[in-house]
Amino acid sequence: MARNKYPEQTLGLILSVSAKLFTERGFEKTSIQDIIDELGMSKGAIYHHFKSKEDILDAVMEQQFSYAAQMLENLIRNTQAPSAREKLASILENIVADQDAHSIDGVLSTQLKNPQFVVMGIKEGVKNDAPIIAQIMMDGREDGSITTEYPIECAEVFMLLVNIWINPLLFGRKLAETTSRLQFLQQMMRQLGADIVSDQLIQKIVERHSDIGGYAQDEQ
């Protein structure tokens, strides 16, 4: 049997096709055979890289997290603003608005009943994203645009609330209930001395959840 000369290309193709099928059909309704048929590869080519469909999903998620991390790094390097507070507010708005950063949100939403997945999301936000946000908050303390005395803790609480508590799918919330909690988050961050939740950010988060059918049925 001939060796695959381009294993990285094969892996990338498997992840790309799998993400597409998971998005279009849903994770539960997509089988390994569906992925094999779409790729036109042998079972051996798939199982050489992955033991199960769950392993493929983990790799798709890791790829998405890596993309988001790189995007955040680029935004921090390239975003120009009069103050650190305005810079951070702009970065958050751009992250939420980026379609590629949220291309598999619909797939990820189907995994919210999995406690391991939720815990992984919590750890990702607190361990990886919060320190970056905290550093910008520290810059804000230097220029006077952010006054919180606890930038690290403030950043961690923000990530926990915006990623988990705000998510309407986790709690079966309606549009109005989610909007109310975002407005509370905005007010809370202001009182903590980190006014980084703009009206535009609230609107973009509301729209993102709507795009993946995240709200319980209501007046929307």
C-alpha positions as CSV (number, residue, x, y, z in Angstrom):
1,M,0.0,0.0,0.0
2,A,1.4,3.4,-1.0
3,R,2.3,5.8,1.7
4,N,0.4,9.1,1.9
5,K,3.0,11.8,0.9
6,Y,0.8,14.6,2.2
7,P,-0.7,13.6,5.5
8,E,-1.2,17.2,6.7
9,Q,-3.3,17.9,3.5
10,T,-5.3,14.8,4.1
11,L,-6.0,15.7,7.7
12,G,-7.0,19.2,6.7
13,L,-9.4,17.9,4.1
14,I,-11.0,15.5,6.6
15,L,-11.5,18.3,9.1
16,S,-12.9,20.7,6.4
17,V,-15.4,18.1,5.0
18,S,-16.4,16.9,8.5
19,A,-17.1,20.5,9.7
20,K,-19.2,21.1,6.6
21,L,-21.2,18.0,7.1
22,F,-21.6,18.5,10.9
23,T,-22.9,22.0,10.1
24,E,-25.3,21.0,7.3
25,R,-26.7,17.8,8.8
26,G,-25.9,18.1,12.5
27,F,-23.3,16.1,14.4
28,E,-25.7,13.4,15.5
29,K,-27.0,12.8,12.0
30,T,-23.6,12.6,10.3
31,S,-21.9,9.2,10.3
32,I,-18.4,8.2,9.7
33,Q,-19.6,6.6,6.5
34,D,-21.1,10.0,5.4
35,I,-17.7,11.6,5.9
36,I,-15.9,8.8,4.0
37,D,-18.4,9.0,1.1
38,E,-18.0,12.8,0.9
39,L,-14.3,12.6,0.9
40,G,-14.0,9.7,-1.5
41,M,-11.4,8.1,0.7
42,S,-11.0,4.7,2.1
43,K,-11.9,3.9,5.7
44,G,-8.3,3.2,6.4
45,A,-7.4,6.8,5.4
46,I,-9.9,8.1,8.0
47,Y,-9.1,5.7,10.8
48,H,-5.4,6.4,10.3
49,H,-6.0,9.8,11.8
50,F,-9.1,9.3,14.0
51,K,-10.6,6.5,16.0
52,S,-14.2,7.9,16.1
53,K,-16.5,10.6,15.0
54,E,-16.1,12.2,18.4
55,D,-12.3,12.4,17.8
56,I,-13.0,14.2,14.6
57,L,-15.3,16.7,16.3
58,D,-12.6,17.3,19.0
59,A,-10.1,18.1,16.2
60,V,-12.6,20.4,14.4
61,M,-13.1,22.2,17.7
62,E,-9.4,22.5,18.3
63,Q,-8.9,23.9,14.9
64,Q,-11.6,26.5,15.5
65,F,-10.1,27.4,18.9
66,S,-6.7,27.9,17.2
67,Y,-8.3,30.1,14.5
68,A,-10.0,32.2,17.2
69,A,-6.7,32.5,19.2
70,Q,-4.8,33.7,16.1
71,M,-7.6,36.1,15.2
72,L,-7.4,37.6,18.7
73,E,-3.7,38.0,18.5
74,N,-4.0,39.8,15.1
75,L,-6.7,42.1,16.4
76,I,-4.6,43.0,19.5
77,R,-1.6,43.8,17.2
78,N,-3.5,45.7,14.6
79,T,-6.4,47.5,16.4
80,Q,-5.8,51.2,16.8
81,A,-7.9,53.1,19.4
82,P,-7.5,56.2,21.6
83,S,-7.5,54.1,24.8
84,A,-7.2,50.5,25.9
85,R,-10.9,50.5,26.9
86,E,-11.9,51.5,23.4
87,K,-9.4,49.0,21.9
88,L,-10.8,46.1,23.9
89,A,-14.4,47.0,23.1
90,S,-13.6,47.1,19.4
91,I,-11.7,43.8,19.6
92,L,-14.7,42.1,21.3
93,E,-17.1,43.5,18.6
94,N,-14.9,42.2,15.8
95,I,-14.5,38.7,17.3
96,V,-18.3,38.3,17.6
97,A,-18.9,39.7,14.1
98,D,-16.3,37.4,12.4
99,Q,-18.2,34.7,10.5
100,D,-15.2,32.3,10.3
101,A,-14.7,32.5,14.0
102,H,-18.3,31.2,14.5
103,S,-18.6,29.0,11.4
104,I,-19.2,25.9,13.5
105,D,-21.3,27.5,16.3
106,G,-24.3,25.5,15.2
107,V,-22.3,22.3,15.6
108,L,-21.0,23.2,19.0
109,S,-24.4,24.1,20.2
110,T,-25.5,20.5,19.8
111,Q,-22.8,19.5,22.3
112,L,-24.0,21.7,25.2
113,K,-25.7,18.7,26.9
114,N,-22.3,17.2,27.3
115,P,-20.9,18.3,30.6
116,Q,-17.3,17.6,29.4
117,F,-17.8,20.0,26.5
118,V,-19.2,22.8,28.8
119,V,-16.3,22.4,31.2
120,M,-13.8,22.6,28.3
121,G,-15.5,25.8,27.2
122,I,-15.1,27.3,30.7
123,K,-11.5,26.3,30.9
124,E,-10.7,27.7,27.4
125,G,-12.2,31.0,28.3
126,V,-10.6,31.4,31.8
127,K,-7.1,29.9,31.0
128,N,-6.5,31.2,27.5
129,D,-8.7,34.2,26.7
130,A,-9.1,35.9,30.1
131,P,-5.3,36.5,30.6
132,I,-5.2,38.3,27.2
133,I,-8.2,40.5,28.1
134,A,-6.7,41.1,31.5
135,Q,-3.5,42.5,30.0
136,I,-5.5,45.0,28.0
137,M,-7.3,46.0,31.1
138,M,-4.0,46.5,32.8
139,D,-3.0,48.8,29.9
140,G,-6.3,50.6,30.5
141,R,-5.3,51.2,34.2
142,E,-2.2,52.8,32.9
143,D,-4.0,55.2,30.6
144,G,-6.9,55.7,33.0
145,S,-9.6,54.3,30.7
146,I,-10.2,51.2,32.9
147,T,-10.2,51.6,36.7
148,T,-10.9,48.1,38.0
149,E,-8.5,47.1,40.8
150,Y,-8.9,43.4,39.8
151,P,-8.2,43.1,36.0
152,I,-7.4,39.4,36.1
153,E,-10.5,38.4,38.1
154,C,-12.6,40.9,36.2
155,A,-11.5,39.3,32.9
156,E,-12.2,35.8,34.1
157,V,-15.7,36.7,35.4
158,F,-16.5,38.4,32.0
159,M,-15.4,35.3,30.1
160,L,-17.5,33.0,32.3
161,L,-20.6,35.1,32.0
162,V,-20.4,35.9,28.3
163,N,-19.5,32.3,27.2
164,I,-21.7,30.3,29.6
165,W,-24.3,32.3,31.6
166,I,-25.3,34.4,28.6
167,N,-25.8,31.4,26.3
168,P,-29.5,31.0,25.8
169,L,-29.2,27.3,24.6
170,L,-27.7,26.2,27.9
171,F,-30.7,27.6,29.9
172,G,-33.5,27.5,27.3
173,R,-33.9,31.3,27.4
174,K,-35.9,33.6,25.1
175,L,-34.5,36.5,23.2
176,A,-35.8,39.1,25.7
177,E,-34.3,37.2,28.6
178,T,-30.9,37.0,26.9
179,T,-30.9,40.6,26.0
180,S,-31.8,41.5,29.6
181,R,-28.8,39.5,30.9
182,L,-26.5,41.2,28.4
183,Q,-27.6,44.6,29.6
184,F,-27.0,43.5,33.1
185,L,-23.5,42.4,32.1
186,Q,-22.9,45.8,30.5
187,Q,-24.0,47.5,33.7
188,M,-22.0,45.2,35.9
189,M,-18.8,45.7,33.9
190,R,-19.2,49.5,34.1
191,Q,-19.6,49.3,37.9
192,L,-16.4,47.2,38.1
193,G,-14.5,49.9,36.2
194,A,-14.3,48.1,32.9
195,D,-16.8,49.6,30.5
196,I,-16.2,47.3,27.6
197,V,-19.6,45.9,26.7
198,S,-20.9,48.3,24.1
199,D,-24.4,48.4,22.7
200,Q,-23.0,47.2,19.4
201,L,-21.5,44.2,21.2
202,I,-24.8,43.3,22.7
203,Q,-26.6,43.5,19.4
204,K,-23.9,41.4,17.7
205,I,-24.2,38.7,20.4
206,V,-28.0,38.7,20.2
207,E,-27.8,38.3,16.4
208,R,-25.2,35.5,16.6
209,H,-27.4,33.4,18.9
210,S,-30.3,34.1,16.6
211,D,-28.4,32.9,13.6
212,I,-28.0,29.4,15.1
213,G,-31.6,29.2,16.4
214,G,-30.4,29.7,20.0
215,Y,-33.6,31.1,21.5
216,A,-36.6,29.4,23.0
217,Q,-39.7,30.3,21.0
218,D,-41.1,33.7,21.8
219,E,-42.1,37.0,20.1
220,Q,-39.1,37.1,17.8
